[in-house]
Amino acid sequence: METATTVLADIFLMFLAAKVAGELFERLRQPAVIGELLAGVILGPYALGWIGVPTAGMIEALHGQEVATEAMHAIFEVLAELGVIVLLFLVGLETRLSDILSVGVRAGLVAIAGVIVPFLLGYAFVALVLGTPTIEAIFIGTAMVATSVGITARVLADLGHIRSDEARIILGAAVIDDILGMIVLAIVSALGQGGTVSLGQIGLIAVQAVAFTAFVALAGRHAARRWSIHLERLRIRNAPFVVGVLVMLGLATIAAEIGLAAIIGAFLAGMVFAELSEQYELEQKALPLYEFLVPLFFVITGSRVDWRLFLDGSLLGIALAITALAIVGKLVGCGAAALGLGWRRVAIIGVGMTPRGEVGLIVANVGASLAVIPNEMYSTVVIMSVLTTLVVPPILTLLYGGQSAEPEAVTDYAVADGRLPDL
């Protein structure tokens, strides 16, 4: 009972803070997501300690500080995961498979260049400039490869540009990027354990990831078109939406099980149901879920930021250098692959692929668990992940001229033609 009360109180504070901060930043003509992230930093355990910190009663009920802290962390992890899954599901509802296929080659080039260039820059700096061991440099380079598309998707959605060509390239590249990142992480993890990786193992990982993505995208679209009429025969209230949520959670789970990010499964589920979105008003029905869970994801993400890391001058200098290389690596790699689209679109794609977020932290955690990167380098990756996440919203807003493509507010449930404005 004590645990439930504590969690409910934290959810109340997070939701209230997210909406107040979001309102403030919208009035300042800045993305609401920045306010949500900063709200998390302020309320989190490293600042005010109002959220994410077990109470005395909870510690007593769970028989120890460590167990109670782990329980809070696990609960927050689930809430954050649900938030980003819903976010990418709604983004998927705005994205038909044909949209992704139309930019498939370009998205593939963006993803490949966005993996190679940051990895080489990170490895060269850590190995050659700092003179650290090779395996440590490889892990830092790998942490710079990842892209956390949740931040970018939220900003593009808020600005009403989620259906733009550059958004489609970013989303397509993010799927490919996740597959490539998974392969790279598997390789460096084996090296970190002192083992070797065979071509067969690499091939198996790649085949599983590609097969899952292709099967869901192609077979799912066919199934949605063929069997959608049967959804109307179900006696469950809001049956199409209920089935959509079930598919979203199911594919997110399967994606996580095979090593992909859960959000890739959620995005693919959204793409499958994009064929039925207008017919069954799925976006409109999913919007309340979005408005509740997605801000929690960003507040929780902000609460994980330990601002005290920024007080260590020598560490901060290295972290800023790695952050700069991480940003330049995506801008140069992804931007070069997007040449020919116009400078603004090239810049948007490069910036949109920049956030590392929780994906960079996952790589750092693997390296730390294998004892191949010291605490100092782990901290630099944390700072890099935080900064690359925070700089993207204002830069994307600036590149779009600070204006949304849709004049209507996202919260308006009805417009003249009966459709929902772009999320």
N, C-alpha and C positions, 0 to 999 in steps of 0.2 A: 504493500500500500504506500509506504514511504517513497519507494522508487517511482511508482506511477505518479505520485503527486509532484515529485521533483521534476520529472520529465515534462509533465503538463505545464508546470510553471515556466520551464525553460522554453518550451514551444510558444507559450504566450508572449514571453519577452522577445523572442526572436522574430515572431511575426509582427508584433507591434513595432519593434525597432526597424524592421525591414520596410514597412509601409511608411513610417514617418521619415526615415532617411531617403527612401525612394521619392517621396513627395517633395522633399527639400531639394534633392538634386535635379529632379525634373523642372522645378521652378528656376533652378540655376542653369537650365538648358544643358544638363549633363545626363548621361545614362543613369537610370535608377540603380543599375547593377553596381556602380561604384559606391553609392550610398549603402547598399546592402553589404558589400564586402567590408567597408569601413565600420559599419555597425557591428559586424562580427568581431573585428579586431578589438574594438573598444569593450564589448561585453564579454569577450572570451577569457579563458583562464589565465592568460598572460597579462591581462590588463585589469579590468574591474572584477573579473571572476564571477560575474552574475549568471553565466551559462556554462555548461560543461563541467561543473565542479560538484561532486557529490556532497550532500548535506551530512551532518553528524548522524542523523537518524538513518540515512541510507547506508552510511559506513557501518553502523551498528547492525543493521538488518542483514547486510551482506558479509559481515564478519571480517572487515578489514578495509583499509584505505585503498590498497592496490586493486582488490577485487571490485570495489565500488567504482574506482576510476576507469577500470577496463570496461565495466558494464556501461558507464556513461558514454565512453568512446564508441562502443559497439552500437548503442542506440543512435547516437549522432551519425555514425557511419551509414546506418540503414536509412535514416531520414534524408541524408544528403544524396545517397544513391537513388532513392525514389524520386527526389526532386530533379536530378539531372536526367533520369530515365524518362520522366514525363516531358521534360523540356525537349529532348531529342525526338520523342514520339510525335509531339506537335509539329516540330520542324519537318519530320518525315511526312506528316499529313499535307504539308505545303509543297512536297517534292515528289513528282511522279518519276518513275523509272526512266521514262523517255527523256526527262530533263537531265538526269545524270548521264545517260548514254550519249546525249548530244555533246557533252563536254568531257567524255570519257578519256580520250587521248590526252587532252590538255591536263585533266586532273591527275592522270597517271604520271605525266612529266613533272608536275608540281610536287607530287608526293615523293617521287624518287629524288629529285634535286633537293627537296626539303629535308631529306634524311641524310644524304651524302655530305652536303656542304656544312651543316652544323656539326656533324660528327667529326669531320676532319678539322674544323676550327677548334672545337673543344679539345680533341686529342692533342693537336699540335701545341696549344697553349699550355695545357697541364703537363704534358710530357717534356716538351722542349724548353718552354719558358720557366715553368716552376720546377722542372726536374724531378717530378714524382715518378714512382714506379709505373711500368707500362699498363698493368691491369687496372690500376687506379685511374689512369688517364682514359682507358677504354670505357670504364663505367661513367666517368664524367661526360665523355663524348656521347654515350648512349642516352644519358639523362637529357642532353640537349637536342636529341632527335625527336622526342615525343611531341605531339600536339594535343592539347586539351581543347576540343572544339566547342565545349559547352559555353564558354564565355563569349566566343565569337558569334555563335548561333543566337544567344540571347540578345546581343547588341544589334545584330542584323534584323532580328525579329522585331525588336522595339522600334527600330528605325523604319520598318516596313519594307526592307530590301531583301527579305529571305528568298524571294523568287527571282532575284537578279542573276545574271550569268556568272558574276564573280562569286556569289553565294553558292551556286551549284558546283562550281569548280572547287571551292573550299570544302564543301560537304563531301563531294566525291573523293577529293584528295585525302580527306580525313579518314575515310574508310580504308583506302589503300595504305595510308600512313600507319594506321593501327596494325595492319597485317605485317608490314615491313618492320615496325617497331617491335612486335611480338617475336619475330624471327631473330632480330638483333639481340634482344634481351635474352632469349634462350641460349644464344651462342655465348654471350659474355658471362652468363650465369654459369655455364659449364666450364668456361675458362677460369672463373673465379673459384670454382671448387677443385681446380687442378686437373680437370678432365679434358677430354677432347670431344669434338662434335663432328659426327659423320655427315656426309652429304645426304644420306638416307634420312637422318633425323630432321635436318633442315627441310628436306623435301616433304616429309610427312606433315610437319607443322604448316608449311605453306599450302599444301593440298587441302588440309582440314579447313583452314581459314578461308581460302578461296572458294572451296566447294560449298561451305555454309553460306557465304555471302551470295554466291551466284544462285544457289538453289532457292533461298528465301526470296531473293529479288524476282527471279523469273517464275518459279512455280507458285510463289505467293500471289503474284499479280494475276496469274491464270486462275488460281483458286478463288480469288476475290471476285473476279468477273463472273465465273461460272456458278458459284454457290451463294452469291450475295442474296439472291431472291429467297433463299431458305431462311435467312435471318428474320424476315418479316413474319414467318410462321411460328417463331419461338414465342412462348408466352411470358418470357422474362421481360420485365419493364426495361425499356431502352436497350433491347437485345443487341443491336449493332455496336453500340458503344461498349457494352459489357464484354462482348466477344473481342472487340478491339483491345480492351485493357488486358484481357486474358492472354491474347497473342503477344502484346507488348511485354508483359511480365515473363511469359514463357520463352520468347526469343532472347530477351535480356539475360535470362538464366542460362540458356544454352550457350550464348556467346561467351559469358563469363567462364563456363565450364571448359570450353575448348581453348581458353586463353586470350580471347579477344575482350575488349572493353564491353561491359554490359550495355553501354549507350549505343554501340553499333547495332546490337540486336533490337533495341528500342527504335532506333532510326529506321531500320529495315522494316519493322512492323508498321511504322507510320507510312512508309512508302507503299507498302502493300495496300493499306486502307485508304491511301490517297485517291485510289480509283473510286472509292465509295464516299469520300468525305463530303462532297456537296450534296449527294443524294440523301444521306442520313444526318447531315449537319453535325458531323463528328467534332469539328473544331469548336463549335459553339458549346457542345455538351462537355467537352474536355477542358474548356477554359477555366471553370471554377477550380478544378483539380490543379491546373497550372498555376493559378493565382495563389493558391495555398502552399503548394510544395516547392515550387521553383525558388521563391525568395529564401526559403529555409536552407536550400543548398548553398546559396551564396553567403548567407550569414554564417553557416557552419564552416564554409571554406575560409572565410575571414577569421573565424575564431581560432583556427589552427596556426595563425601567424604569431610567432614569438618575436615581438618588436625589439626585445633585448639584444637579439643578434645584430641589429643595426648599430649597436653602441661600440662594438669591437672594431676599432679603426683599421687594423691590419687585415682582419678577416673581411671587413666590408669592402676594402679596396680590391681584393681578389674576387669577391663576389660580384662587384660592379663590372669588373673586366669580363668575367664569364657571362654575366647578363648581357653586356654589350655584344659579345660574340654570338650569344644565342639569338639575339634580335637580328643582328647583321646576317647570320647564317640563314635564317628563314627569309629575310628580305631579299638577299642576293640569290639564294637557291630557288625559292618559290617564285620570286619576281622574274628571274631570268627565264624560267620555264613558261612564264605567262606573257613574255614579250610579244608585242604585236596587238595587244588589246587596248592600248592607250595607257598613259602613265598613271592615271588615277586608279584604273582597275588593277594594274600591276601592283601598285602600292597597297590597295585594299586586300588583294590576295596574299601578299607577303606579310602584312600586318595580321590578317585574319588567321594565318597559320602559326603565329608567334607564341600564343599562350602555352605554357607547359603545365601549369596547374598541378592537379593531383597525379597526373601521369608521370611527370618528372620526379615527384616524390616517391612513387612506387619503385622506380629504378634505383633511386638513392637508398630506399629501405632494403632492397635486395642486396645492394653492395655493402651496406652496413651489417646486415645479418650474416653475410659471408666474411665479414671482417677484412674486406679488401679496400675500404675507404675509411679514413679516420674521421673523427667527429668534426674536425675543422672543415674538411671537404664536404661532408654531409651538410653542414650548415650553409656552405656556399650554394649548394644545390637548392636548399630550402629558400634562400634569399632570391636566387635566380627564378625559381618557380613563382614566388610571390610577385616579384617585380614584372615579369613578363605577363602575368595575369592582370596586374593593375594598370599597365600602360596602354593596353589594347583598347578598352572602351573609349577613352577620350580621343585617341588617335583616329579610330574608325569614325567617330562622330565628326571630327574635324574634316576627314577626307570626304564625308558625305555632305559637308557644308552645314552640319548641325541641324539639318532638316529631315523630318520623316517623310517617307513617300506617301503616307496616308494621313489625311487631315483628321480622320475620326480617331477617337480614343479607343484603345484596345478593349477597354471595359464596356464599351457600348455593345450590347448583345444583338442589336438589330440595326440594319441600315436599309436604305431605300429599296435595294434589289433583294433584300431578304438574306443576304450573305454576310458573314462575319468579316470585318476588316482584317487585313493581314496581321498576323501575330508578330 
